[in-house]
């Protein structure tokens, strides 16, 4: 059984609030996509206040926070990687946004590629998604999806620069 948490559940504990992306994961359709979309304005608002290194450190801290929050929330729900837990998408997509050019075209392509890899889970993402447990497992497979998206974008940038 996959429970359908409500806002009372999400607001009932700080871990749930973080894991559900401050409510973005309550979207009735495609919560992972909603979480990834929520990452964009948060990034646009926060990034100008940090150097790249500082923002990377923030991403690492948010990853660690996510391990705790998603682990605790998964245990509370009885579902280790509940679809409404979208903190993993948010943090991993921030990593992608940190690397791609600050242009809407690149960010839109990054969004699409990240969602494709996060949903399709090609190997070894699928292996780690099935093998790792708890909050770390929830967070780690999305970092791999981010890495795949960045590889494709780097290749595209190489092709465009060579054209």
DSSP file (Angstrom, degrees, kcal/mol; ACC not computed):
  #  RESIDUE AA STRUCTURE BP1 BP2  ACC     N-H-->O    O-->H-N    N-H-->O    O-->H-N    TCO  KAPPA ALPHA  PHI   PSI    X-CA   Y-CA   Z-CA
    1    1 A X              0   0    0      0, 0.0     2,-0.7     0, 0.0     0, 0.0   0.000 360.0 360.0 360.0 135.5    0.0    0.0    0.0
    2    2 A X        -     0   0    0     77,-0.0    76,-0.1    80,-0.0    77,-0.0  -0.899 360.0-140.7-109.8 102.8    1.3    3.5   -0.9
    3    3 A X        -     0   0    0     -2,-0.7     2,-0.8    74,-0.3    74,-0.0  -0.216   3.6-136.5 -64.4 152.1   -0.2    6.0    1.5
    4    4 A X        -     0   0    0     80,-0.0    -1,-0.1    22,-0.0    22,-0.0  -0.823  24.7-156.1-108.6  89.9   -1.3    9.5    0.3
    5    5 A X        -     0   0    0     -2,-0.8     2,-0.2     1,-0.1    72,-0.0  -0.249   5.6-149.6 -63.7 153.5    0.0   11.9    2.9
    6    6 A X     >  -     0   0    0      1,-0.0     4,-2.2     0, 0.0     3,-0.4  -0.562  35.3 -88.0-113.5-177.8   -1.7   15.2    3.3
    7    7 A X  H  > S+     0   0    0      1,-0.2     4,-3.0     2,-0.2     5,-0.2   0.838 124.6  60.5 -63.6 -31.4   -0.4   18.6    4.4
    8    8 A X  H  > S+     0   0    0      2,-0.2     4,-0.7     1,-0.2    -1,-0.2   0.904 107.2  45.7 -62.2 -40.3   -1.0   17.8    8.0
    9    9 A X  H >4 S+     0   0    0     -3,-0.4     3,-0.7     2,-0.2     4,-0.4   0.951 114.6  47.6 -65.1 -48.3    1.5   14.9    7.7
   10   10 A X  H >< S+     0   0    0     -4,-2.2     3,-0.7     1,-0.3     7,-0.3   0.899 116.8  42.4 -61.3 -42.5    4.0   17.0    5.9
   11   11 A X  H 3< S+     0   0    0     -4,-3.0    -1,-0.3     1,-0.2    -2,-0.2   0.579  97.3  81.4 -80.3  -9.0    3.8   19.9    8.3
   12   12 A X  T << S+     0   0    0     -4,-0.7     2,-0.3    -3,-0.7    -1,-0.2   0.632 102.1  19.1 -75.7 -14.4    3.8   17.5   11.3
   13   13 A X  S <> S-     0   0    0     -3,-0.7     4,-2.1    -4,-0.4     3,-0.4  -0.975  71.3-126.7-154.3 140.1    7.5   17.0   11.4
   14   14 A X  H  > S+     0   0    0     -2,-0.3     4,-2.3     1,-0.2     5,-0.2   0.855 111.2  56.2 -57.0 -35.5   10.5   19.0   10.0
   15   15 A X  H  > S+     0   0    0      1,-0.2     4,-2.9     2,-0.2    -1,-0.2   0.908 108.5  46.6 -63.8 -40.7   11.8   15.9    8.3
   16   16 A X  H  > S+     0   0    0     -3,-0.4     4,-2.4     2,-0.2    -2,-0.2   0.898 110.5  53.2 -67.6 -39.8    8.5   15.4    6.4
   17   17 A X  H  <>S+     0   0    0     -4,-2.1     5,-3.1    -7,-0.3     6,-0.4   0.909 115.0  40.6 -62.1 -43.2    8.4   19.0    5.4
   18   18 A X  H ><5S+     0   0    0     -4,-2.3     3,-2.3     3,-0.2    -2,-0.2   0.955 114.1  51.7 -68.9 -50.7   11.9   18.8    4.0
   19   19 A X  H 3<5S+     0   0    0     -4,-2.9    68,-1.9     1,-0.3    67,-1.5   0.857 109.3  51.0 -57.0 -37.4   11.5   15.4    2.4
   20   20 A X  T ><>S-     0   0    0     -4,-2.4     5,-2.6    65,-0.3     3,-1.1   0.183 119.3-111.1 -87.3  18.1    8.3   16.6    0.7
   21   21 A X  G X 5S-     0   0    0     -3,-2.3     3,-1.6     1,-0.3    -3,-0.2   0.890  70.8 -56.6  57.2  43.9   10.1   19.6   -0.7
   22   22 A X  G 3 <S-     0   0    0     -5,-3.1    -1,-0.3     1,-0.3    -4,-0.1   0.759 114.7 -40.2  59.2  26.6    8.2   22.1    1.5
   23   23 A X  G X 5S+     0   0    0     -3,-1.1     3,-1.9    -6,-0.4    -1,-0.3   0.176 112.8 111.1 110.9 -15.4    4.9   20.7    0.0
   24   24 A X  G X 5S+     0   0    0     -3,-1.6     3,-1.6     1,-0.3    -3,-0.2   0.837  73.6  63.1 -59.7 -32.7    5.9   20.3   -3.6
   25   25 A X  G 3 <S+     0   0    0     -5,-2.6    -1,-0.3     1,-0.3     6,-0.1   0.543  85.7  74.3 -72.2  -5.7    5.7   16.6   -3.2
   26   26 A X  G <   +     0   0    0     -3,-1.9    -1,-0.3    -6,-0.3    -2,-0.2   0.472  64.7 128.2 -83.1  -1.6    2.0   16.8   -2.5
   27   27 A X    <   -     0   0    0     -3,-1.6     4,-0.3     1,-0.2     7,-0.1  -0.323  61.1-138.6 -54.6 132.0    1.3   17.5   -6.1
   28   28 A X  S    S+     0   0    0      1,-0.1     2,-0.4     2,-0.1    -1,-0.2   0.759  86.3  42.0 -70.1 -23.3   -1.4   15.0   -7.2
   29   29 A X  S    S-     0   0    0      1,-0.2     5,-0.2     2,-0.1    -1,-0.1  -0.987 127.2 -10.4-126.5 133.4    0.2   14.3  -10.5
   30   30 A X     >  +     0   0    0     -2,-0.4     4,-2.2     1,-0.1     3,-0.3   0.918  63.4 179.6  51.4  59.5    4.0   13.8  -11.2
   31   31 A X  H  > S+     0   0    0     -4,-0.3     4,-2.6     1,-0.2     5,-0.2   0.845  78.5  57.5 -61.6 -32.4    5.3   14.9   -7.8
   32   32 A X  H  > S+     0   0    0      2,-0.2     4,-2.1     1,-0.2    -1,-0.2   0.898 108.5  46.0 -63.5 -39.2    8.9   14.3   -8.9
   33   33 A X  H  > S+     0   0    0     -3,-0.3     4,-2.6     2,-0.2    -2,-0.2   0.892 111.4  52.4 -68.3 -39.8    8.5   16.7  -11.7
   34   34 A X  H  X S+     0   0    0     -4,-2.2     4,-2.2     2,-0.2    -2,-0.2   0.903 109.9  49.3 -62.2 -40.6    6.8   19.2   -9.4
   35   35 A X  H  X S+     0   0    0     -4,-2.6     4,-1.2     2,-0.2    -2,-0.2   0.908 110.8  49.2 -63.9 -42.2    9.8   18.9   -7.1
   36   36 A X  H  X S+     0   0    0     -4,-2.1     4,-0.7     1,-0.2     3,-0.3   0.903 111.2  49.9 -65.0 -40.4   12.2   19.4   -9.9
   37   37 A X  H >X S+     0   0    0     -4,-2.6     3,-0.9     1,-0.2     4,-0.8   0.888 106.4  56.1 -63.3 -38.9   10.3   22.4  -11.1
   38   38 A X  H 3X S+     0   0    0     -4,-2.2     4,-1.3     1,-0.2    -1,-0.2   0.791  97.6  64.6 -63.6 -27.1   10.3   23.8   -7.5
   39   39 A X  H 3X S+     0   0    0     -4,-1.2     4,-2.5    -3,-0.3    -1,-0.2   0.828  92.5  64.9 -64.8 -31.4   14.1   23.6   -7.6
   40   40 A X  H <X S+     0   0    0     -3,-0.9     4,-2.8    -4,-0.7     5,-0.2   0.969 104.8  37.5 -62.1 -59.8   14.3   26.2  -10.4
   41   41 A X  H  X S+     0   0    0     -4,-0.8     4,-2.2     1,-0.2     5,-0.2   0.875 116.3  54.7 -63.9 -32.9   13.0   29.3   -8.6
   42   42 A X  H  X S+     0   0    0     -4,-1.3     4,-2.3     2,-0.2     5,-0.2   0.935 111.2  45.4 -61.8 -44.1   14.7   28.3   -5.4
   43   43 A X  H  X S+     0   0    0     -4,-2.5     4,-3.0     1,-0.2     5,-0.3   0.943 111.7  51.3 -62.4 -48.4   18.0   28.1   -7.3
   44   44 A X  H  X S+     0   0    0     -4,-2.8     4,-0.5     1,-0.2    -1,-0.2   0.853 114.6  44.1 -59.6 -35.3   17.4   31.4   -9.1
   45   45 A X  H  < S+     0   0    0     -4,-2.2    -1,-0.2    -5,-0.2    -2,-0.2   0.873 122.4  35.3 -76.6 -37.6   16.7   33.1   -5.8
   46   46 A X  H >< S+     0   0    0     -4,-2.3     3,-2.0    -5,-0.2     4,-0.2   0.885 101.5  69.8 -85.9 -40.7   19.6   31.6   -3.8
   47   47 A X  H >< S+     0   0    0     -4,-3.0     3,-2.1     1,-0.3    -1,-0.1   0.811  88.5  62.5 -57.7 -38.5   22.4   31.3   -6.3
   48   48 A X  T 3< S+     0   0    0     -4,-0.5    -1,-0.3    -5,-0.3    -2,-0.1   0.720 101.2  56.2 -60.7 -16.5   23.2   35.0   -6.7
   49   49 A X  T <  S+     0   0    0     -3,-2.0     2,-0.3    -4,-0.1    -1,-0.3   0.433 106.1  56.1 -93.2   0.2   24.1   35.2   -3.0
   50   50 A X  S <  S-     0   0    0     -3,-2.1     2,-0.1    -4,-0.2     3,-0.0  -0.956  76.4-123.1-133.6 148.1   26.8   32.4   -3.1
   51   51 A X     >  -     0   0    0     -2,-0.3     4,-2.6     1,-0.1     5,-0.2  -0.357  44.1-100.9 -72.5 169.2   29.9   31.6   -5.0
   52   52 A X  H  > S+     0   0    0      1,-0.2     4,-2.4     2,-0.2     5,-0.2   0.915 125.1  49.1 -60.1 -42.5   30.0   28.4   -6.9
   53   53 A X  H  > S+     0   0    0      2,-0.2     4,-2.2     1,-0.2    -1,-0.2   0.909 111.5  48.6 -65.4 -41.7   32.0   26.7   -4.2
   54   54 A X  H  > S+     0   0    0      2,-0.2     4,-2.1     1,-0.2    -1,-0.2   0.900 112.1  48.8 -64.4 -40.2   29.7   28.0   -1.5
   55   55 A X  H  X S+     0   0    0     -4,-2.6     4,-2.3     2,-0.2    -2,-0.2   0.891 109.0  52.7 -69.0 -37.1   26.6   26.8   -3.4
   56   56 A X  H  X S+     0   0    0     -4,-2.4     4,-2.4     2,-0.2    -2,-0.2   0.920 108.6  50.7 -61.2 -42.4   28.2   23.4   -3.9
   57   57 A X  H  X S+     0   0    0     -4,-2.2     4,-2.4     1,-0.2    -2,-0.2   0.888 108.8  52.1 -61.9 -38.5   28.8   23.2   -0.1
   58   58 A X  H  X S+     0   0    0     -4,-2.1     4,-2.6     2,-0.2    -1,-0.2   0.905 108.0  51.4 -62.9 -41.4   25.1   24.1    0.4
   59   59 A X  H  X S+     0   0    0     -4,-2.3     4,-2.2     2,-0.2    -2,-0.2   0.922 109.7  49.3 -61.5 -44.5   24.2   21.3   -2.0
   60   60 A X  H  X S+     0   0    0     -4,-2.4     4,-2.2     2,-0.2    -2,-0.2   0.926 112.0  48.4 -61.0 -44.5   26.3   18.8    0.0
   61   61 A X  H  X S+     0   0    0     -4,-2.4     4,-2.5     1,-0.2    -2,-0.2   0.899 111.7  49.5 -62.7 -40.3   24.7   20.0    3.3
   62   62 A X  H  X S+     0   0    0     -4,-2.6     4,-2.3     2,-0.2    -1,-0.2   0.829 107.7  54.9 -68.8 -31.4   21.3   19.6    1.7
   63   63 A X  H  X S+     0   0    0     -4,-2.2     4,-2.1     2,-0.2    -2,-0.2   0.945 110.0  45.8 -63.1 -47.9   22.2   16.1    0.6
   64   64 A X  H  X S+     0   0    0     -4,-2.2     4,-1.7     1,-0.2    -2,-0.2   0.920 112.5  50.7 -61.3 -44.4   23.1   15.2    4.1
   65   65 A X  H  X S+     0   0    0     -4,-2.5     4,-3.0     1,-0.2    -1,-0.2   0.904 109.3  52.5 -57.8 -41.6   19.9   16.8    5.4
   66   66 A X  H  X S+     0   0    0     -4,-2.3     4,-3.0     2,-0.2     5,-0.5   0.849 101.8  58.0 -65.6 -36.1   18.0   14.8    2.8
   67   67 A X  H  X S+     0   0    0     -4,-2.1     4,-1.6     2,-0.2    68,-0.3   0.940 114.3  39.1 -58.1 -46.1   19.5   11.5    3.9
   68   68 A X  H  X S+     0   0    0     -4,-1.7     4,-2.6     2,-0.2     5,-0.2   0.959 119.6  44.9 -66.8 -51.6   18.1   12.2    7.4
   69   69 A X  H  X S+     0   0    0     -4,-3.0     4,-2.4     1,-0.2     5,-0.2   0.904 116.8  43.4 -64.9 -44.1   14.7   13.7    6.2
   70   70 A X  H  X S+     0   0    0     -4,-3.0     4,-2.6     2,-0.2    -1,-0.2   0.878 114.0  51.8 -71.4 -36.6   14.0   11.1    3.6
   71   71 A X  H  X S+     0   0    0     -4,-1.6     4,-1.9    -5,-0.5    -2,-0.2   0.946 114.3  42.2 -61.9 -47.9   15.0    8.2    5.8
   72   72 A X  H  X S+     0   0    0     -4,-2.6     4,-2.1     2,-0.2    -2,-0.2   0.908 116.8  47.4 -66.6 -42.4   12.8    9.3    8.7
   73   73 A X  H  X S+     0   0    0     -4,-2.4     4,-2.2    -5,-0.2     6,-0.3   0.902 109.8  52.9 -68.4 -40.8    9.9   10.2    6.4
   74   74 A X  H  X>S+     0   0    0     -4,-2.6     4,-1.5     1,-0.2     5,-1.4   0.906 110.3  48.2 -59.7 -41.6   10.1    6.9    4.6
   75   75 A X  H  <5S+     0   0    0     -4,-1.9    -1,-0.2    -5,-0.2    -2,-0.2   0.907 110.6  51.4 -64.9 -41.0   10.0    5.0    7.9
   76   76 A X  H  <5S+     0   0    0     -4,-2.1    -2,-0.2     1,-0.2    -1,-0.2   0.856 116.4  40.5 -64.5 -34.7    7.0    7.0    9.0
   77   77 A X  H  <5S-     0   0    0     -4,-2.2   -74,-0.3     2,-0.2    -1,-0.2   0.675 104.7-126.9 -85.7 -18.5    5.2    6.2    5.8
   78   78 A X  T  <5S+     0   0    0     -4,-1.5     2,-0.4    -5,-0.2    -3,-0.2   0.659  83.2 101.8  76.3  15.2    6.3    2.6    5.6
   79   79 A X    > < -     0   0    0     -5,-1.4     3,-1.0    -6,-0.3    -2,-0.2  -0.955  63.1-153.8-133.9 111.2    7.5    3.3    2.1
   80   80 A X  T 3  S+     0   0    0     -2,-0.4    -6,-0.2     1,-0.3     2,-0.2   0.857  92.3  21.7 -57.5 -40.8   11.3    3.8    1.8
   81   81 A X  T 3  S-     0   0    0     -7,-0.1    -1,-0.3    -8,-0.1   -10,-0.1  -0.540  82.0-173.3-128.9  66.1   11.1    5.9   -1.4
   82   82 A X    X   -     0   0    0     -3,-1.0     3,-1.8    -2,-0.2    -8,-0.0  -0.321  31.3-123.9 -60.5 139.7    7.6    7.4   -1.5
   83   83 A X  T 3  S+     0   0    0      1,-0.3    -1,-0.1     3,-0.0   -81,-0.0   0.743 108.1  61.8 -59.5 -25.4    6.9    9.3   -4.7
   84   84 A X  T 3  S+     0   0    0    -53,-0.1     2,-1.0   -58,-0.1    -1,-0.3   0.640  77.9  94.6 -78.2 -13.8    6.0   12.4   -2.7
   85   85 A X    <   +     0   0    0     -3,-1.8   -65,-0.3     1,-0.2     4,-0.1  -0.697  45.7 158.8 -79.3 107.1    9.5   12.7   -1.2
   86   86 A X     >  +     0   0    0    -67,-1.5     4,-2.2    -2,-1.0     3,-0.3   0.324  39.1 101.3-116.6   5.0   11.0   15.1   -3.7
   87   87 A X  H  > S+     0   0    0    -68,-1.9     4,-2.6     1,-0.2     5,-0.3   0.857  82.0  59.0 -58.7 -33.4   13.9   16.6   -1.8
   88   88 A X  H  > S+     0   0    0    -69,-0.3     4,-2.1     1,-0.2    -1,-0.2   0.902 106.7  46.0 -62.5 -41.8   16.2   14.2   -3.7
   89   89 A X  H  > S+     0   0    0     -3,-0.3     4,-2.4     2,-0.2     5,-0.2   0.916 112.9  50.7 -65.6 -42.6   15.0   15.7   -7.0
   90   90 A X  H  X S+     0   0    0     -4,-2.2     4,-2.0     2,-0.2    -2,-0.2   0.953 114.2  41.6 -61.1 -51.9   15.5   19.3   -5.7
   91   91 A X  H  X S+     0   0    0     -4,-2.6     4,-1.5     1,-0.2    -1,-0.2   0.918 116.2  48.4 -65.8 -44.3   19.0   18.8   -4.4
   92   92 A X  H  X S+     0   0    0     -4,-2.1     4,-1.6    -5,-0.3    -1,-0.2   0.888 111.2  50.6 -65.0 -37.9   20.2   16.8   -7.4
   93   93 A X  H  X S+     0   0    0     -4,-2.4     4,-2.9     1,-0.2    -1,-0.2   0.852 103.5  58.7 -70.6 -31.9   18.7   19.3   -9.8
   94   94 A X  H  X S+     0   0    0     -4,-2.0     4,-2.2    -5,-0.2    -1,-0.2   0.903 104.0  53.5 -58.4 -39.1   20.5   22.1   -8.0
   95   95 A X  H  X S+     0   0    0     -4,-1.5     4,-1.0     2,-0.2    -2,-0.2   0.920 109.8  46.8 -61.4 -43.6   23.7   20.3   -8.8
   96   96 A X  H >X S+     0   0    0     -4,-1.6     4,-2.3     1,-0.2     3,-0.9   0.941 111.9  50.2 -62.4 -47.1   22.8   20.2  -12.5
   97   97 A X  H 3< S+     0   0    0     -4,-2.9    -1,-0.2     1,-0.3    -2,-0.2   0.833 104.0  59.4 -62.8 -32.0   21.9   23.9  -12.5
   98   98 A X  H 3< S+     0   0    0     -4,-2.2    -1,-0.3    -5,-0.2    -2,-0.2   0.827 113.4  38.0 -63.5 -30.5   25.2   24.8  -10.8
   99   99 A X  H << S+     0   0    0     -4,-1.0    -2,-0.2    -3,-0.9    -1,-0.2   0.830 101.0  78.8 -93.5 -36.4   27.1   23.3  -13.7
  100  100 A X  S  < S-     0   0    0     -4,-2.3     7,-0.1     1,-0.1    50,-0.0  -0.333  95.0 -86.0 -75.5 157.8   25.0   24.2  -16.8
  101  101 A X        -     0   0    0      1,-0.1     2,-2.4    -2,-0.0     6,-0.1  -0.268  41.3-110.4 -58.5 147.5   25.2   27.7  -18.3
  102  102 A X  S    S+     0   0    0      4,-0.1     2,-0.4    -3,-0.1    -1,-0.1  -0.352  81.0 116.1 -79.3  59.9   22.8   30.3  -16.7
  103  103 A X  S  > S-     0   0    0     -2,-2.4     4,-2.5     1,-0.1     3,-0.3  -0.986  71.5-128.6-129.6 140.3   20.6   30.4  -19.8
  104  104 A X  H  > S+     0   0    0     -2,-0.4     4,-2.7     1,-0.2     5,-0.2   0.843 107.8  56.8 -59.1 -35.6   17.0   29.3  -19.9
  105  105 A X  H  > S+     0   0    0      2,-0.2     4,-2.2     1,-0.2    -1,-0.2   0.935 110.9  42.7 -61.9 -46.0   17.6   27.0  -23.0
  106  106 A X  H  > S+     0   0    0     -3,-0.3     4,-2.5     1,-0.2    -2,-0.2   0.893 114.8  50.4 -67.5 -39.5   20.3   25.1  -21.1
  107  107 A X  H  X S+     0   0    0     -4,-2.5     4,-2.3     2,-0.2    -2,-0.2   0.880 110.4  49.6 -67.6 -36.8   18.3   24.9  -17.9
  108  108 A X  H  X S+     0   0    0     -4,-2.7     4,-2.3    -5,-0.2    -2,-0.2   0.917 112.3  47.5 -66.6 -43.1   15.2   23.7  -19.8
  109  109 A X  H  X S+     0   0    0     -4,-2.2     4,-2.6    -5,-0.2     5,-0.2   0.902 111.7  51.4 -63.1 -39.8   17.3   21.0  -21.5
  110  110 A X  H  X S+     0   0    0     -4,-2.5     4,-2.8     2,-0.2     5,-0.2   0.908 108.4  51.9 -62.6 -42.1   18.8   20.1  -18.2
  111  111 A X  H  X S+     0   0    0     -4,-2.3     4,-2.4     2,-0.2    -2,-0.2   0.949 112.2  45.0 -58.5 -50.8   15.3   19.8  -16.7
  112  112 A X  H  X S+     0   0    0     -4,-2.3     4,-2.5     1,-0.2    -2,-0.2   0.937 115.7  46.0 -62.1 -48.1   14.2   17.4  -19.4
  113  113 A X  H  X S+     0   0    0     -4,-2.6     4,-2.6     1,-0.2     5,-0.3   0.913 111.9  51.1 -63.9 -42.4   17.3   15.3  -19.3
  114  114 A X  H  X S+     0   0    0     -4,-2.8     4,-2.5    -5,-0.2    -1,-0.2   0.932 111.8  47.1 -60.7 -45.0   17.3   15.0  -15.5
  115  115 A X  H  X S+     0   0    0     -4,-2.4     4,-2.5    -5,-0.2     5,-0.3   0.911 111.2  52.0 -63.7 -41.1   13.6   13.9  -15.5
  116  116 A X  H  X S+     0   0    0     -4,-2.5     4,-3.0     1,-0.2     5,-0.3   0.947 114.6  41.4 -59.6 -49.1   14.3   11.4  -18.2
  117  117 A X  H  X S+     0   0    0     -4,-2.6     4,-1.8     1,-0.2     5,-0.3   0.861 114.6  51.7 -69.7 -34.5   17.2    9.8  -16.4
  118  118 A X  H  < S+     0   0    0     -4,-2.5    -1,-0.2    -5,-0.3    -2,-0.2   0.883 118.4  37.3 -68.5 -37.4   15.4   10.0  -13.0
  119  119 A X  H  < S+     0   0    0     -4,-2.5    -2,-0.2    -5,-0.2    -3,-0.2   0.928 121.5  42.4 -79.1 -47.7   12.3    8.3  -14.4
  120  120 A X  H  < S-     0   0    0     -4,-3.0    -3,-0.2    -5,-0.3    -2,-0.2   0.819  85.6-160.4 -71.8 -30.9   14.0    5.7  -16.7
  121  121 A X     <  -     0   0    0     -4,-1.8     5,-0.4    -5,-0.3    -3,-0.1   0.942  10.4-163.5  48.5  62.3   16.7    4.8  -14.3
  122  122 A X    >>  -     0   0    0     -5,-0.3     3,-1.7     3,-0.1     4,-0.8  -0.299  39.3 -43.9 -66.0 161.2   19.3    3.3  -16.7
  123  123 A X  T 34 S+     0   0    0      1,-0.3    -1,-0.1     2,-0.2    -2,-0.0  -0.380 127.7  22.6 -63.8 145.7   22.0    1.2  -15.3
  124  124 A X  T 3> S+     0   0    0     -3,-0.1     4,-2.5    -2,-0.0    -1,-0.3  -0.962 119.9  61.9 -88.6   9.4   23.7    1.7  -12.9
  125  125 A X  H <> S+     0   0    0     -3,-1.7     4,-2.8     1,-0.2    -2,-0.2   0.945 105.4  49.9 -57.6 -46.5   21.0    4.0  -11.5
  126  126 A X  H  X S+     0   0    0     -4,-0.8     4,-2.0    -5,-0.4    -1,-0.2   0.896 109.5  51.9 -59.3 -41.2   18.5    1.2  -11.4
  127  127 A X  H  > S+     0   0    0      1,-0.2     4,-2.1     2,-0.2    -1,-0.2   0.950 113.7  41.9 -60.7 -49.7   21.0   -1.1   -9.6
  128  128 A X  H  X S+     0   0    0     -4,-2.5     4,-2.5     1,-0.2    -2,-0.2   0.862 111.1  56.7 -68.3 -34.5   21.7    1.5   -6.9
  129  129 A X  H  < S+     0   0    0     -4,-2.8    -1,-0.2    -5,-0.3    -2,-0.2   0.892 115.8  37.5 -61.7 -38.6   18.0    2.4   -6.6
  130  130 A X  H  < S+     0   0    0     -4,-2.0    -2,-0.2    -5,-0.2    -1,-0.2   0.775 122.7  42.9 -82.2 -27.3   17.3   -1.2   -5.8
  131  131 A X  H  < S+     0   0    0     -4,-2.1     2,-0.3    -5,-0.2    -3,-0.2   0.841  97.8  72.4 -93.0 -36.4   20.3   -1.9   -3.7
  132  132 A X     <  -     0   0    0     -4,-2.5     2,-0.2    -5,-0.2     9,-0.1  -0.613  66.2-160.2 -86.8 141.3   20.8    1.1   -1.4
  133  133 A X     >  +     0   0    0     -2,-0.3     4,-1.4     4,-0.1     3,-0.4  -0.674  42.1  16.2-116.3 169.4   18.3    1.5    1.4
  134  134 A X  H  > S-     0   0    0     -2,-0.2     4,-1.8     1,-0.2     3,-0.2  -0.105 112.5 -33.6  69.4-165.4   17.1    4.3    3.6
  135  135 A X  H  > S+     0   0    0    -68,-0.3     4,-2.2     1,-0.2    -1,-0.2   0.825 135.5  57.9 -61.1 -35.2   17.6    8.0    3.1
  136  136 A X  H  > S+     0   0    0     -3,-0.4     4,-2.9     1,-0.2    -1,-0.2   0.924 106.6  49.0 -63.3 -42.7   21.0    7.6    1.4
  137  137 A X  H  X S+     0   0    0     -4,-1.4     4,-1.3    -3,-0.2    -1,-0.2   0.897 109.7  52.1 -62.1 -40.6   19.4    5.3   -1.2
  138  138 A X  H  X S+     0   0    0     -4,-1.8     4,-0.5     1,-0.2    -1,-0.2   0.924 117.8  37.6 -60.3 -45.2   16.7    7.8   -1.9
  139  139 A X  H  X S+     0   0    0     -4,-2.2     4,-1.2     1,-0.2     3,-0.5   0.872 109.9  59.7 -76.1 -38.7   19.1   10.6   -2.4
  140  140 A X  H  X S+     0   0    0     -4,-2.9     4,-1.9     1,-0.2     3,-0.3   0.870  96.5  56.4 -68.0 -41.1   21.9    8.8   -4.3
  141  141 A X  H  X S+     0   0    0     -4,-1.3     4,-1.9     1,-0.2    -1,-0.2   0.842 106.5  52.8 -63.5 -30.0   20.1    7.6   -7.3
  142  142 A X  H  X S+     0   0    0     -4,-0.5     4,-2.2    -3,-0.5    -1,-0.2   0.840 104.2  55.2 -73.1 -31.8   19.0   11.2   -8.1
  143  143 A X  H  X S+     0   0    0     -4,-1.2     4,-2.2    -3,-0.3    -2,-0.2   0.897 108.1  50.0 -63.8 -39.0   22.7   12.3   -8.0
  144  144 A X  H  X S+     0   0    0     -4,-1.9     4,-2.4     2,-0.2    -2,-0.2   0.907 108.5  51.5 -65.2 -41.0   23.4    9.6  -10.5
  145  145 A X  H  X S+     0   0    0     -4,-1.9     4,-2.3     1,-0.2    -2,-0.2   0.892 109.4  51.4 -61.1 -38.7   20.6   10.9  -12.7
  146  146 A X  H  X S+     0   0    0     -4,-2.2     4,-2.5     2,-0.2    -2,-0.2   0.912 108.4  51.4 -62.7 -42.4   22.1   14.4  -12.4
  147  147 A X  H  X S+     0   0    0     -4,-2.2     4,-2.2     2,-0.2    -2,-0.2   0.917 109.8  49.1 -61.6 -44.4   25.5   13.1  -13.5
  148  148 A X  H  X S+     0   0    0     -4,-2.4     4,-2.2     2,-0.2    -1,-0.2   0.922 111.0  50.0 -61.3 -44.1   23.9   11.4  -16.6
  149  149 A X  H  X S+     0   0    0     -4,-2.3     4,-2.4     1,-0.2    -2,-0.2   0.914 110.7  50.0 -60.8 -42.3   22.1   14.6  -17.5
  150  150 A X  H  X S+     0   0    0     -4,-2.5     4,-2.5     1,-0.2    -1,-0.2   0.868 107.5  54.1 -65.8 -36.0   25.4   16.6  -17.1
  151  151 A X  H  X S+     0   0    0     -4,-2.2     4,-2.2     2,-0.2    -1,-0.2   0.938 110.8  45.4 -62.0 -45.9   27.2   14.1  -19.3
  152  152 A X  H  X S+     0   0    0     -4,-2.2     4,-2.4     1,-0.2    -2,-0.2   0.912 114.2  48.8 -64.3 -42.0   24.7   14.5  -22.1
  153  153 A X  H  X S+     0   0    0     -4,-2.4     4,-2.5     2,-0.2    -1,-0.2   0.878 109.9  51.6 -66.6 -37.2   24.7   18.3  -21.8
  154  154 A X  H  X S+     0   0    0     -4,-2.5     4,-2.2     2,-0.2    -1,-0.2   0.908 110.8  48.6 -64.4 -41.3   28.6   18.4  -21.8
  155  155 A X  H  X S+     0   0    0     -4,-2.2     4,-2.4     2,-0.2    -2,-0.2   0.917 111.6  49.8 -63.8 -43.2   28.5   16.3  -25.0
  156  156 A X  H  X S+     0   0    0     -4,-2.4     4,-2.7     1,-0.2    -2,-0.2   0.909 110.5  49.6 -62.1 -42.2   26.0   18.6  -26.5
  157  157 A X  H  X S+     0   0    0     -4,-2.5     4,-2.5     1,-0.2    -1,-0.2   0.893 110.2  51.4 -64.4 -38.6   28.0   21.7  -25.6
  158  158 A X  H  X S+     0   0    0     -4,-2.2     4,-1.7     2,-0.2    -2,-0.2   0.919 112.0  46.5 -62.0 -45.2   31.1   20.0  -27.1
  159  159 A X  H  X S+     0   0    0     -4,-2.4     4,-0.9     2,-0.2    -2,-0.2   0.915 113.7  48.1 -64.2 -44.6   29.2   19.4  -30.4
  160  160 A X  H >< S+     0   0    0     -4,-2.7     3,-0.6     1,-0.2    -2,-0.2   0.907 111.6  49.8 -64.7 -41.7   27.8   22.9  -30.5
  161  161 A X  H 3< S+     0   0    0     -4,-2.5    -1,-0.2     1,-0.2    -2,-0.2   0.827 111.5  49.5 -67.0 -30.9   31.2   24.5  -29.8
  162  162 A X  H 3<        0   0    0     -4,-1.7    -1,-0.2     1,-0.2    -2,-0.2   0.627 360.0 360.0 -82.1 -13.6   32.7   22.4  -32.6
  163  163 A X    <<        0   0    0     -4,-0.9    -1,-0.2    -3,-0.6    -2,-0.1   0.484 360.0 360.0 -76.2 360.0   30.1   23.3  -35.1
